Structure formats: structure tokens, C-alpha cells
């Protein structure tokens, strides 16, 4: 018949455990994706700024671009791994941040 109380009980007990695991996982994934998007936007802005500066005065700016590339650190993401992301979020917001939707 397919229906029995053991299956129903297993489903009722399994769903909360599944939620405890997947909620932090989805939060970390989303935070890391947002961080990557932010880094890419910063890179695009820097590239656009460099291109517009080059168009205005190419010969005078070439040496400045070389100096700027040495002086300005390239934007990198805040998070290097899921564990590092979780550690950073928990240290700055507390453990409850992992279970905020």
C-alpha cells in the first residue's frame, strides 16, 4: 500500500534535521556568491576607470597606471572557503546569523 507509520515518523523526524543542515549551508553559499559579485563589480569599475583615463591622455597616463597598479591592492573576496565564511560571520554577528533566513 505504501503508507505506514514508520515512513511518516521517519519523514517527520528527518525534516527538522534536514533544515538544521541546509539553512546554514544556503546562507554561506549566498554570502560567498554576493562577495564574488562585489569583487567583480569593483574590478569592472577599476577597469572602466583605467580605460576612460587612458582615452583622455594615453601617453601621460601609462606611467601612472603602472604606479597605481603597484599601489592599489587588487580587490579580493573576503571569504576563501565555506568554513572561513562561517567563522567570519559567526565572529561578527553571533551564531544565530547562520539560521537567519
ABEGO torsion letter per residue (X at the ends): XGBBAAAAAAAAAAAAAAAAAAAAAAAAAAAAAAAAAAAAAAAAAAAAAAAAAAAABAAAAAAAAAAAAAABBBBBBABABAAAAAAAAAAAAEAAAAABX
